[in-house]
Amino acid sequence: MSSRARRRFDFVPWLFLSPALILFLYFKFIPMGQGVKMSFYEVRTYLGDRWVGLENYKTIVTDERFTSAITNTVLLAAGATIGSMAVGLLLALLVEGTARHLWLVRTAAFIPVVTTIAVAAEVWRIMYYPDAPGPVNTILGWFFIDPQPFIAHEDTSLLSLVAVQIWRGAPYDMMIFVAGLAGVDRTLYEQAAVDGASTWRRFLHVTVPALRPVFAILFTLAAIRGLRVFTEVFTMTNGGPNGSTEVIMTLIYKLGLQQGHLGVAAAGSVVLFIATVILTIIVRALYRKDARA
């Protein structure tokens, strides 16, 4: 093949990708660039933006609302990540196999992922009604447990949101784990059983090492999902009570679209983006180091 024909052949894939790339450029990358630019200005509608340099970022670091929101975001992301991966792995172990009836179980378990999150959050808000007639409190009453306030109290609101995040994220993690379990060499289980290894040891020394790449992928996705949580918090608590569930995304929304502090909100968005990128790089670096070892 001549060099001219090769260049023409290399150009064809980009030709097919160009419509999507143009849309991404116009609706994603250009607004991202404008957001970064906005983070260095005090945005004043009709008066002209005023350059403030790193002042917006200093506000993020020193403002008590941001420090509290960052803490809540980290706690929510950590709890949701660990919980969804643990529950997802447990579900995957339960539904793994080729039996005909398992497709129905997997489909039923996957429903939370495809359910509109705003609708699901509203249903959970109703289920968390903080009195005896509430659906969840009614179930707890069957076991002689006193009614809980859930999202109506500062001490339990964040934990209640973590439970919702786990409910939504675990089925997705389950499907990825099922795919990973399908690639585990079955002869390793047989050899371990012959050597007298218990079920727990087979899981610990055969299943877990084989799923390391899956753990790395899911940890990254689940952590990013936790850091960027918005709809559940906004619908169920709107950051309350008393800011106990305020996360970065809801605070950015309030500062930018409700209070008009667009520069500070843009700076918060940039910080969140940088944190997501750093987290992804760290996880990938640790995975590569583990793979080489």
N, C-alpha and C positions, 0 to 999 in steps of 0.2 A: 504494500500500500504506500502510495506516495505521501510526502509530508503534507501536501496541500489537502489531499483527501482525508488524511488523519486529522488535520485541524478542523475540517468540516465535520467529521464524525464526532469529535470531541465537543463541538458546539451544539449538536442536536439536543443532548440532555438539558443543557442550560436554556434552550429555546422552550422546551416543555415546562421547565421550572419557572420561567420568567413571570407568568401571571401571578403565581403564588408569591414569588419574591417581591413583586411590585406592591402587592397588597400588604405584605409584611413590612415593607419599607415605609409605606404611607401610613398605615394604621398602628404600627408597633415601634419601629426603630426611630422614626422622626419624632413621634411623641415622647419617646424615652429621652432623646437628645434635648428636646425642649424642657423636659422635666429636670434634667441635670442643670441646664442653664438657669431655670427658674429658681433652683435651690440656692443660688448665689445672689438673689435679688429679693427685695421687699416688693411684692406685687401690689401695685396700687391702681385699681381700675380707674380709667379716665384721667389719672394724674401722671401716668408714666412710671415705669418700674425704677426703683432706686437700688443701686449696687450696694450690697452689705457684706460681700465676701463670705467669710466662714461664720458669720454671726448666727445664721439659721442653724448651723451644725452645733455651735456652742449652746444654743437654746435646747437642742435635743439632749445634749449631754448633761446639762444642768437642771433642766425643767423636771420637777418632781413627777409630773404627769407622764413624761416619757420614760423616766427610769422605772416607774411603777408598771407602765405598759410593757416595757421590755422584759421585766421580771415575769409578768403574767404570761407573756408570749412564750418565753423559754420554758416555763413550767408546763404550760399547756402543750407545747410541742413535744417536750420530753415524755410527759405522761401518755400522750396520744401515740407517739412513735413506739415506745416500749409496749404499751398495751395492745395496739393494733397488730404488731408483729407477733406477739406472744399468742394472742387469740387466733390470729390468722394461721399460724403454724399448727396450733391445736386443731382447728377446723380442717386444715389440709390433711393432717394425719388421720382424721376421722372419715373424710370423704374420699381419700385416695383409693384408687382401684379402678377396675373395668366393669364392675357389676352394672347391670342395666338401670337399676333404680337410683344409682348415685347421681345421674344427670339431673334428676328432679331435685335432689337435696342440694346440689351445687347451685342450681338455678334459684331455688328459694333463698339460699344463703347470700346470693349475689344481689338480691333485690335492693338492699340499702344503697349500693353503689349507683344504680341507675335511677333511683328515686330523686326527684327534684329536691335539692337541699333546702330551699326556702320552705317548701311544704313540709318536709320531714322535721325541720327545726320548729315549725309552728305546732306540729303534732307532739313533739317532745316537750314543748313549753306547756301544753295542756296536760300531758302525762305527769309533769313535775309539779302539778298543783299542790301548794304547800299545806295541805290540810287533809284530814282523814278521807274525804270523798275523792281525792285525787287518785287516778288509776294506779300509779306506782305505790303510793301510800296504802291503797287498799290491799295490794299484794303483800306489802310488808306487814300489814295488820294480820294476815293469815298466819304469820310466824310470830305474832305477839311483839312486833317491833313498833315503837312509837312513831307517829307521823314525823317525817323529816321536812325541813324547809326547802331543801334543794337549791334552786336558783334564786330563792327569795332571801337568802342569808349570806353574809360575807364569807363565813367559814366553809360553806358547802357549795357555793355557786361555781367556783372554778373546777372543782372535782366533778360536779355534775356535767359540765361542758366537756371534760375529758372523756367521760363515759359516752357521750354522744359522738365524739370524734372517733373513739374506738369502735363503736357500733357501725359507723360509716366506713372506716378505713380497713377494718379486719377482713371483710369479704374480698376486697381487692387484693390484699396481701395473701389471702387464702388461695386465690387462683394462681398467683405467681408461684407460691410454694408448691402447689399441685403440679405445675409444669416442671419445677425443679426436681420434685420427687420422682417424676417419671424418668428422669435421666440418671437416677442413682443405679449403679450396677447391683442387680439382685444377688449375684453370686457372693458379694461381700457379706450380705446378711446370712447366707447359708454357711459360709466359712466361719463367721463369727458364732453362729449357733452351734456349729460342730465343736468349736473351741470352748463351748460352755458359757458364752457371754449371755447375760440376761437381756431382757427387752430394753431396759434403761441403758445398759452399756452399748447395745447395738445402736440405739438412737444417738448416744453421746459420741461414739467413736466412728460411726459410719455415716449416719444421716447428717449430723451437724457439719462435719468437714466437707461433705459433698455439696452442701447448700451454702457455702461461704460466698460464692458470687451472688447468689440470690439475696442473702442478707445484706450485702453491700448495696445492691440496687434498691432494695426495699427501704433500707435505712435512709438513703438519700431522698427517695420520693416521699416517705412518710414525714421526715423532718421538714422538708420544704412545704409539704401540705400543712403541717402544724404551724410553721412560721407565718404562712400566708392566710390563716384562717380569718374569715370575716363574716360570712353569711350567718353561720350558726350563732355567733356572738351577737351580731347586730339584731337578729330576729328574736332571740330568746331573752337577752338581758340588756342589750345596747350598752354594754360596759358596766352595768350596775350589778349589785347594789353598792353604792359609794365607791365606784371604780374598781371593785374587786375582780372584775372580769374584763377590764379594759385592756385590749391588745393593740399592737402597733397599727394594724390595719383600720380598726374602728377609730382610733385616735386621729390617724391621718385623714380619714373621711370627715370627721367632725371639724378638725382644724381647717381643712381645705374647702369643703363644700358647705359647711354650716356657719363657721366663724370667719371665713374669708382670709385666713392666714395661709395663702397658697405657697409662699416661699418656704415656710417651716414645714408644711405638709410635703412639699417636693423633696426637701432635705431628708425627711423621715423615710420617704420612698426610696431614695438613693441608698440610705444606710441599710434598709431592709434588703435591697437588691445585692449590695456588697456582702452582707452577712450570708445570704443564700449562696452566692458564688464561692465564698470562702469555705462554707460548709461542704459544698460539693467537691471542691478541690481537695480538702482534707480527707474526706471519705475515699475518694478515688486514689489518693496517694497511699493511704493505709492499705487499701485493697491490693494495689500493685506490689507494695512491700511484702505483704503477706503471701501473695502469689509467687514472688521470687524466692521467698524463704521455703 
